[in-house]
Each structure stands twice: as structure tokens, then as C-alpha cells.
Amino acid sequence: MLPEIVYLTQLDTGTRIALPLTPEKVSDKREGNFISYNILNVGEVKIPNGEKLAQFSWNGILPGVSMLGMGIVSLFDWKPPRVMIGILDGWKKNRKKLRLLVTGTAINHDVYIQNFTVTHEYFDRAEYSISFVQAKDILIKTTDEADGKTDGGSLDERPASAAAAASTQATGKTYTVKPGDTLWSISKKYLGNGSRYSEIYNSNKAVIGSNPNLIKPGQVLTIPG
């Protein structure tokens, strides 16, 4: 069984990082209730309905060169601790909206970094604590819109219309993957909504393979209508 991977993607640019050392547990807090996902040995995951904004947090290690030969660090995803700290700290300070995805679990949300603290720094590694709060767009309506008196369509209908228009424009097109691309960023550009990435994946499984998180530069993808 492959280990679960924690991905963080900056939604406005598609920049993505993966934690080279997966934390053992991620806590999900909703209205005072904690759900712990043992993401190194995932079983059935259930999320209660009707919850408000979720908060996710964990403590982890950003490994240095000395840990690369221990067999517990993903070499493909590894970056020096200071580089990772700079990325995470920048996302927090600039209030960047991110997509938090933990493969093999139900955690797949838009989030903001609520807190990021480096708790200890050693010779070439760093221990850290991080927490996120779920990001949700706030729907604001005028009194007439709330009462259904406008024929212009409610605000929550307009993004769907924009996405449909973008989808129509992209019908029958192909796209060649470039370095740094993700299905999320491609979906946002051509379908108007990054969360529709699964539509592109389902149309290109033969090209991408079994893991939608691993697309390669040079692959030619069909953009669905």
C-alpha cells in the first residue's frame, strides 16, 4: 500500500508542493469535535454532515539531507527545509488560498494557513506546527435577490454560468502539459473552476494513468466540453 501524500496547491498560480515526510496524524476540528485521520494506515473515513468551517492541523518534520537515506522521505517531493519554510510562510503572510489534499482520505478542501510555526531547528531539519481553516466564498445578495425579485440570476448562479461559458469555449480543444501544471490549474483556466479537474482526468485516464496528481510535461490532454 502506497503511503498517503499531503499536497498543497496555490490556487491562483497552480504552484504545488508535497510534504516529503507525511505527518502521522491530521486533526480535523468542526464545532469542537475532533476527527483524527491516521493517514499512514487509512481505514473508513466518515465526515459528519451540517458542519461549519473545518480546521486542519498537524505537527511535522521538514527533513534535511541527512534523512534522505533513511527510506522514509519521498526523494521526488523533497526540498530543503529553508525553501519549504519560505513557501509556507509566504502563503500564510500573503493569505493565499490553497487546496489541501491528503490522498487516501476525505480531506480535499480549499483552505488558508491559519498558523505556521517552526518549533525546533536542528542541523539540517526543522520541526513545525501548522493549522488551516477551510476557505468558503461568502455569498452576498441584495434584498431583492434574497426575495427572488430579480431576473438577473442569483449571485451563486453566475459563477456556474461563467464556468459553463468557459467550458463551451474549450470544447474540442487539446492542451499540452507544461512544467508546474496541475489538473486543478488547467481546469480552472479552461473549465472556469478548478474543482472540475476530475472531468479532465476522466477524459484522459489513458494518458495520465492511475494517479491524477501526476501529470507530466508534454502530455496532450483533451479538454472536455
LUMMAR-957131 format. One record per residue: residue number from 1; residue in one letter; z, y, x of N, C-alpha, C in turn. Coordinates in steps of 0.001 Angstrom, whole numbers, plus 500000, padded with zeros to 6 digits. Each point is the difference from the previous one (the first is absolute). Example, Ala and Ser with C-alpha at 12.3 -4.5 7.8 and 13.67 -1.06 7.14 Angstrom:
BEGIN
{1,'a',{507800,494310,513190},{500000,501190,499110},{500000,501200,500900}}
{2,'s',{499280,501050,499650},{500060,501190,500820},{500730,501090,499230}}
***
This chain:
BEGIN
{1,'m',{500000,498803,500844},{500000,501197,499156},{500000,501248,500880}}
{2,'l',{499071,500911,499748},{499924,501211,500796},{501150,500935,499653}}
{3,'p',{500550,500722,500996},{501074,500941,499705},{499480,501170,499180}}
{4,'e',{500880,500561,499167},{499618,501161,499217},{499837,501202,500931}}
{5,'i',{499137,500923,499610},{499718,501177,500818},{500275,501245,499170}}
{6,'v',{500626,500993,500618},{500248,501287,499351},{498922,500982,500445}}
{7,'y',{499205,500474,499040},{498955,500981,500276},{500395,501345,499398}}
{8,'l',{499717,501070,500743},{500156,501361,499497},{498669,500716,500194}}
{9,'t',{499463,500557,498913},{498703,500668,500048},{500142,501430,499501}}
{10,'q',{499537,500969,500794},{499978,501396,499566},{498832,500166,499045}}
{11,'l',{500289,500359,498752},{498988,499930,498956},{498889,501030,500151}}
{12,'d',{500296,501175,500543},{498952,501020,500057},{499024,499794,501155}}
{13,'t',{500368,499166,500974},{499108,499758,501138},{499626,498534,500175}}
{14,'g',{500766,499094,499389},{499755,498576,500188},{500601,499446,501277}}
{15,'t',{500716,500840,500778},{500638,499530,501233},{501056,498954,499661}}
{16,'r',{499936,498858,500684},{500911,498909,499667},{500690,499470,501247}}
{17,'i',{501282,499685,499852},{500724,499302,501054},{500655,498772,499387}}
{18,'a',{500252,499022,500826},{500754,498819,499592},{501188,499878,500936}}
{19,'l',{501148,499642,499450},{501171,499838,500850},{499804,498768,500872}}
{20,'p',{500081,500154,501325},{499762,498862,500887},{501093,498945,499912}}
{21,'l',{501187,500394,499540},{501106,499056,499835},{500503,500148,498576}}
{22,'t',{499759,498985,499163},{500331,500083,498582},{501509,499993,499794}}
{23,'p',{500547,500971,499242},{501435,499974,499715},{500352,498776,499166}}
{24,'e',{501213,499520,500160},{500391,498774,499302},{500144,500224,498508}}
{25,'k',{500539,501163,499609},{500199,500268,498579},{499618,501434,499665}}
{26,'v',{499463,500165,498797},{499695,501323,499460},{500789,500148,498712}}
{27,'s',{500770,501078,499882},{500782,500231,498789},{499230,500889,499039}}
{28,'d',{500046,499640,498734},{499337,500738,498926},{501084,500423,499026}}
{29,'k',{500263,501313,499921},{501059,500510,499134},{499384,500685,498797}}
{30,'r',{500438,499594,498812},{499517,500603,498761},{501196,500227,499086}}
{31,'e',{500323,501271,499781},{501099,500383,499116},{501285,499244,500338}}
{32,'g',{500319,499902,501283},{501249,499381,500413},{499926,498504,500191}}
{33,'n',{498874,499364,499622},{499864,498563,500187},{499200,499718,501260}}
{34,'f',{500491,499101,500832},{499329,499669,501247},{499302,498651,499873}}
{35,'i',{498753,499965,500461},{499261,498746,500080},{499641,499805,501461}}
{36,'s',{500431,498916,500617},{499685,499737,501397},{498904,498961,500096}}
{37,'y',{498933,500341,500720},{498906,499068,500236},{500175,499410,501393}}
{38,'n',{500198,498699,500083},{500027,499348,501303},{498549,499773,500391}}
{39,'i',{499406,500974,500678},{498552,499998,500177},{499540,499105,501137}}
{40,'l',{500928,499316,500666},{499583,499005,500980},{499907,498615,499364}}
{41,'n',{500475,499890,498769},{499938,498720,499298},{499938,500308,498511}}
{42,'v',{498839,500440,499550},{499877,500561,498660},{499980,498907,498946}}
{43,'g',{500839,500169,498983},{499966,499136,498837},{499449,500788,498830}}
{44,'e',{500433,499660,498788},{499541,500712,498819},{500636,501381,499966}}
{45,'v',{499199,501015,499712},{500490,501372,499964},{499859,500531,498588}}
{46,'k',{501087,500517,499436},{499971,500572,498663},{500487,501440,500063}}
{47,'i',{499286,500902,499343},{500392,501403,499962},{500279,500367,498550}}
{48,'p',{501178,500544,499689},{500330,500355,498620},{499053,501055,499450}}
{49,'n',{499774,499951,498700},{499168,501003,499344},{500834,501228,499655}}
{50,'g',{499324,501129,499784},{500665,501198,499530},{500817,500719,501046}}
{51,'e',{499769,499710,501281},{500764,500662,501041},{499385,501352,500337}}
{52,'k',{500815,500864,500590},{499513,501305,500428},{499521,499905,501443}}
{53,'l',{499989,501126,500713},{499474,500005,501356},{500758,499019,500881}}
{54,'a',{499244,499186,500713},{500602,499014,500895},{500244,500620,501367}}
{55,'q',{501007,499492,500685},{500282,500390,501376},{500002,498738,500853}}
{56,'f',{499305,500059,501129},{499905,498857,500897},{500593,500395,501346}}
{57,'s',{500687,499077,500640},{500601,500326,501296},{500186,498735,500821}}
{58,'w',{500048,500181,501311},{500329,498905,500897},{500381,500559,501367}}
{59,'n',{500614,499160,500803},{500260,500282,501406},{499090,499100,500820}}
{60,'g',{499449,500530,501077},{499065,499198,500773},{499984,500371,501468}}
{61,'i',{499119,499332,500720},{499840,500216,501439},{498544,500321,500293}}
{62,'l',{499786,501028,500807},{498676,500294,500542},{499984,499425,501412}}
{63,'p',{499324,498869,500189},{500110,499272,501269},{499216,500642,501131}}
{64,'g',{500545,499857,501203},{499316,500469,501192},{499242,498874,500675}}
{65,'v',{499458,500291,501166},{499178,499032,500728},{500775,498729,500313}}
{66,'s',{501297,500136,500274},{500790,498838,500406},{500115,498948,498910}}
{67,'m',{499736,500382,498731},{500122,499050,498898},{498673,499346,499636}}
{68,'l',{498916,500419,500636},{498686,499502,499596},{499812,498520,500304}}
{69,'g',{500703,499490,500990},{499833,498600,500361},{500952,499059,499296}}
{70,'m',{500759,500503,499019},{501008,499177,499339},{499455,499239,498795}}
{71,'g',{498747,500275,499622},{499393,499272,498891},{500418,500474,498628}}
{72,'i',{500709,501134,499902},{500448,500496,498698},{499351,501332,499654}}
{73,'v',{499158,500497,500885},{499363,501295,499797},{498501,499802,499827}}
{74,'s',{499430,500654,498996},{498557,499954,499794},{499316,500893,501027}}
{75,'l',{499289,499395,500946},{499331,500775,501048},{498918,500892,499413}}
{76,'f',{499351,499521,498933},{498914,500765,499394},{500508,501325,499439}}
{77,'d',{501230,500003,499470},{500540,501185,499336},{500881,500847,500910}}
{78,'w',{500244,499562,501232},{500979,500672,500853},{499523,501358,500487}}
{79,'k',{500901,500970,499935},{499827,501306,500628},{501315,500330,500700}}
{80,'p',{499976,500780,501076},{501248,500363,500678},{500979,500659,499028}}
{81,'p',{501292,499756,500159},{500994,500561,499078},{499881,501506,499808}}
{82,'r',{499749,500744,501084},{499922,501454,499862},{498810,500415,499138}}
{83,'v',{498914,499236,500057},{498835,500292,499156},{500347,499757,498534}}
{84,'m',{500639,498858,499716},{500390,499681,498625},{500989,501026,499465}}
{85,'i',{500961,500403,500837},{500981,501000,499574},{499301,501309,499658}}
{86,'g',{499028,500394,500816},{499267,501236,499740},{499243,499960,498687}}
{87,'i',{499367,498855,499708},{499245,499863,498749},{500935,500078,498798}}
{88,'l',{501070,499207,500028},{500923,499947,498864},{500717,501329,499797}}
{89,'d',{500411,500624,501100},{500688,501287,499902},{499060,501076,499459}}
{90,'g',{498733,499953,500431},{499020,500964,499499},{499741,499830,498516}}
{91,'w',{499903,498761,499549},{499801,499746,498571},{501176,500527,499186}}
{92,'k',{501202,499821,500529},{501182,500480,499274},{500016,501525,499941}}
{93,'k',{499813,500652,501146},{500087,501463,500051},{498917,500663,499166}}
{94,'n',{498815,499398,499957},{498873,500596,499278},{499866,499492,498570}}
{95,'r',{500979,499218,499556},{500036,499500,498623},{498692,499318,499613}}
{96,'k',{499543,499118,500866},{498753,499302,499741},{500220,498871,498994}}
{97,'k',{499082,499904,499068},{500052,498920,499014},{499409,498745,500623}}
{98,'l',{500760,498911,499930},{499618,498760,500659},{499896,498870,498988}}
{99,'r',{499295,498957,500390},{500016,498743,499254},{500821,498995,500807}}
{100,'l',{501088,499504,499399},{500848,498984,500624},{499615,498646,499425}}
{101,'l',{499549,499107,500866},{499585,498665,499579},{500690,498969,500877}}
{102,'v',{500713,499071,499362},{500590,498873,500713},{499299,498751,499497}}
{103,'t',{499170,499406,500828},{499230,498842,499565},{500941,498871,499596}}
{104,'g',{499597,499259,498980},{500799,498870,499546},{501147,500371,499088}}
{105,'t',{500136,501293,499652},{501050,500443,499087},{499384,500878,498923}}
{106,'a',{500845,500468,499082},{499532,500898,498941},{500042,501459,500432}}
{107,'i',{500322,500270,501253},{500111,501382,500468},{498617,500521,500363}}
{108,'n',{499493,500914,499188},{498682,500606,500209},{499999,501316,499229}}
{109,'h',{500544,501058,500632},{500258,501252,499296},{499570,501205,500828}}
{110,'d',{499689,501090,499293},{499856,501296,500653},{501405,500553,500224}}
{111,'v',{500253,500501,501214},{501352,500435,500352},{499954,501238,500886}}
{112,'y',{501162,500631,500131},{500251,501003,501026},{501149,499492,500868}}
{113,'i',{499981,500354,501283},{501132,499654,500853},{501151,500941,499664}}
{114,'q',{501101,499428,499577},{501173,500786,499633},{500880,500267,501214}}
{115,'n',{500125,498995,500860},{500812,500156,501201},{499457,499085,501093}}
{116,'f',{499941,500527,501216},{499618,499190,501154},{500876,500419,501168}}
{117,'t',{500778,499049,500506},{500944,500298,501074},{499903,498937,501080}}
{118,'v',{499876,500437,501239},{500083,499083,501135},{501475,499865,500346}}
{119,'t',{500548,498812,499792},{501440,499804,500164},{500393,499674,501436}}
{120,'h',{499156,499271,500718},{500271,499674,501403},{498675,499903,500751}}
{121,'e',{499998,500473,501232},{498849,499825,500876},{500455,499300,501270}}
{122,'y',{499286,498933,500333},{500315,499238,501193},{498913,500244,501044}}
{123,'f',{499918,499111,500978},{499044,500161,501090},{498581,500234,499487}}
{124,'d',{499518,499129,499132},{498632,500173,499502},{499876,499607,498534}}
{125,'r',{501080,500093,499260},{499945,499707,498574},{500920,500956,499259}}
{126,'a',{499834,500069,498686},{500808,500910,499191},{500394,499306,498700}}
{127,'e',{501243,500197,499598},{500453,499543,498695},{499950,501192,499044}}
{128,'y',{499620,499735,498763},{499818,501102,499065},{500463,499609,498603}}
{129,'s',{500194,501027,499192},{500316,499837,498583},{499014,500853,499221}}
{130,'i',{499419,499432,498940},{498996,500742,499235},{500188,499738,498516}}
{131,'s',{499739,501019,499195},{500058,499838,498546},{498852,500778,499373}}
{132,'f',{499550,499508,498862},{498878,500590,499277},{500395,500210,498546}}
{133,'v',{499370,500968,499365},{500141,500172,498560},{498610,499883,499393}}
{134,'q',{499924,499319,498877},{498717,499784,499344},{499387,501328,499580}}
{135,'a',{498699,500151,500219},{499289,501227,499643},{499273,499784,498682}}
{136,'k',{500263,500873,499060},{499290,499949,498724},{499520,501396,499661}}
{137,'d',{498742,500076,499540},{499466,501287,499576},{500691,500439,498718}}
{138,'i',{500352,501279,499946},{500657,500551,498817},{498936,500520,499042}}
{139,'l',{500029,499523,498779},{499035,500417,498987},{500564,501197,499242}}
{140,'i',{499300,501124,500064},{500437,501213,499313},{498987,500335,498917}}
{141,'k',{500470,500129,498771},{499124,500332,498876},{500449,501306,499357}}
{142,'t',{499035,500715,499436},{500348,501153,499186},{500548,499494,498675}}
{143,'t',{500567,500908,499215},{500537,499608,498696},{498911,499421,499118}}
{144,'d',{498808,500625,500015},{498897,499501,499178},{499568,498610,500434}}
{145,'e',{499951,499782,501314},{499592,498683,500492},{501025,498947,499626}}
{146,'a',{501280,500363,500091},{501054,499051,499638},{499937,499652,498525}}
{147,'d',{499558,500981,499168},{499899,499764,498558},{498653,499418,499597}}
{148,'g',{499113,499794,500972},{498694,499426,499701},{499048,500971,499347}}
{149,'k',{500182,501328,500232},{499174,500995,499323},{498809,500454,500827}}
{150,'t',{499840,499455,501187},{498874,500410,500829},{498954,498906,500015}}
{151,'d',{498719,500404,500024},{498924,499010,500035},{499437,499856,501401}}
{152,'g',{500695,500606,500973},{499507,499932,501369},{500450,498759,500726}}
{153,'g',{500815,499159,499331},{500501,498801,500671},{501302,500306,500700}}
{154,'s',{500964,499102,499908},{501279,500220,500661},{499827,499926,501498}}
{155,'l',{500977,500576,500719},{499891,500054,501451},{499949,498621,500621}}
{156,'d',{500703,499039,499362},{499999,498678,500602},{498684,499276,499772}}
{157,'e',{499145,500517,499113},{498692,499404,499802},{498993,500524,501007}}
{158,'r',{500221,501213,500513},{499011,500625,500861},{499826,499296,501335}}
{159,'p',{501085,499573,500675},{499773,499261,501245},{499178,498744,499784}}
{160,'a',{500222,499312,498852},{499226,498795,499717},{498526,500343,499840}}
{161,'s',{499723,501150,499342},{498613,500418,499826},{499366,500320,501340}}
{162,'a',{500774,500670,500867},{499484,500331,501328},{499712,498736,500788}}
{163,'a',{500908,499017,499866},{499795,498742,500710},{498761,499295,499481}}
{164,'a',{499794,500057,498668},{498826,499355,499418},{498720,500660,500490}}
{165,'a',{500035,501343,500111},{498821,500716,500484},{499687,499614,501433}}
{166,'a',{501055,499918,500819},{499799,499614,501396},{499451,498592,500086}}
{167,'s',{500505,499123,499097},{499530,498622,499998},{498525,499934,499636}}
{168,'t',{499598,500822,499006},{498606,500007,499573},{499088,500440,501134}}
{169,'q',{500447,501019,500744},{499189,500498,501097},{499845,498959,501097}}
{170,'a',{501024,499116,500146},{499978,499039,501093},{499296,498699,499637}}
{171,'t',{499595,499846,498731},{499404,498751,499543},{498802,499618,500863}}
{172,'g',{499986,498742,500452},{498871,499498,500759},{499985,500420,501449}}
{173,'k',{501009,500717,500467},{500019,500471,501371},{500668,498981,500908}}
{174,'t',{499705,500118,501266},{500699,499209,501001},{500674,500950,500975}}
{175,'y',{501000,499487,500689},{500742,500816,500956},{500266,499170,501245}}
{176,'t',{499753,500583,501159},{500265,499325,501268},{501367,500428,500520}}
{177,'v',{500872,499034,500211},{501377,500271,500414},{500025,500663,501372}}
{178,'k',{500827,501046,500108},{500182,500724,501257},{501414,499777,500523}}
{179,'p',{500236,500210,501294},{501358,499852,500546},{500996,500874,499245}}
{180,'g',{501147,499426,499651},{501036,500731,499281},{499895,499906,498492}}
{181,'d',{498887,499432,499495},{499838,499858,498554},{500957,498957,499439}}
{182,'t',{500399,500189,498750},{500707,498984,499227},{499316,499912,498642}}
{183,'l',{500220,498898,499296},{499433,499897,498656},{500552,501103,499106}}
{184,'w',{501257,500397,500256},{500607,501073,499212},{499228,501307,500187}}
{185,'s',{499715,500359,501269},{499313,501268,500257},{498562,499968,499484}}
{186,'i',{499337,498838,500126},{498625,499879,499494},{499986,500104,498479}}
{187,'s',{500975,499339,499355},{500091,500048,498541},{500284,501413,499512}}
{188,'k',{500869,500708,500721},{500317,501374,499599},{498768,500891,500092}}
{189,'k',{499187,499779,501042},{498823,500838,500212},{498897,499709,498992}}
{190,'y',{499744,498715,499731},{498837,499640,499192},{500322,499665,498544}}
{191,'l',{501236,499575,499729},{500366,499675,498621},{500951,501024,499402}}
{192,'g',{500431,500967,500833},{500843,501071,499484},{501469,499674,499939}}
{193,'n',{500377,498776,500374},{501407,499591,499907},{500237,498858,500981}}
{194,'g',{500901,500223,500957},{500256,498980,501010},{500542,498705,499441}}
{195,'s',{500710,500077,498852},{500604,498795,499439},{498958,499030,499442}}
{196,'r',{498726,500419,499971},{498932,499113,499530},{499376,499191,501142}}
{197,'y',{500708,499964,501142},{499453,499300,501167},{499684,498537,499717}}
{198,'s',{500751,499388,499049},{499779,498581,499712},{498606,499758,499427}}
{199,'e',{499413,501020,499329},{498652,499847,499453},{498984,499842,501134}}
{200,'i',{500194,500792,501061},{499104,499878,501153},{500221,498655,500683}}
{201,'y',{501267,499615,500125},{500294,498719,500657},{499380,498839,499229}}
{202,'n',{500165,499996,498670},{499480,498901,499192},{498478,499909,500067}}
{203,'s',{499344,501137,500247},{498539,500004,500101},{499511,499623,501395}}
{204,'n',{500935,499910,500954},{499591,499777,501389},{500835,498932,500701}}
{205,'k',{500566,499064,499226},{500842,498963,500603},{499247,499194,501057}}
{206,'a',{498721,499762,499748},{499222,499200,500943},{499857,500706,501345}}
{207,'v',{500049,501335,499978},{499868,500779,501233},{501356,500195,500665}}
{208,'i',{501018,500337,499194},{501314,500365,500539},{500818,498777,500389}}
{209,'g',{499931,498950,499185},{500833,498831,500244},{501220,499999,499098}}
{210,'s',{501019,499242,500380},{501152,499778,499123},{501034,501111,500044}}
{211,'n',{499914,500906,500976},{501018,501054,500147},{499372,501370,499775}}
{212,'p',{500290,500659,498866},{499402,501311,499719},{500484,501093,500936}}
{213,'n',{501066,499736,500761},{500517,501006,500929},{499266,499993,501338}}
{214,'l',{499127,499021,500197},{499308,499883,501280},{498500,500173,499806}}
{215,'i',{499555,501247,500010},{498569,500272,499994},{499609,500472,501392}}
{216,'k',{498748,499735,500366},{499574,500247,501371},{498844,500996,500038}}
{217,'p',{499993,500880,501001},{498875,500925,500158},{498683,499238,500073}}
{218,'g',{499001,500520,499303},{498689,499372,499984},{499742,499147,498777}}
{219,'q',{501065,499599,499290},{499797,499237,498777},{499335,500884,498945}}
{220,'v',{499042,499436,499280},{499299,500743,498950},{500551,499552,498653}}
{221,'l',{500620,500933,499287},{500642,499696,498729},{499190,500556,498836}}
{222,'t',{499964,499247,498917},{499369,500471,498770},{501034,500745,499171}}
{223,'i',{499667,501217,499582},{500901,500793,499160},{499700,499662,498546}}
{224,'p',{500964,499421,499273},{499730,499586,498620},{499811,501188,499071}}
{225,'g',{499317,499753,498890},{499782,501043,499012},{501150,500090,499032}}
***
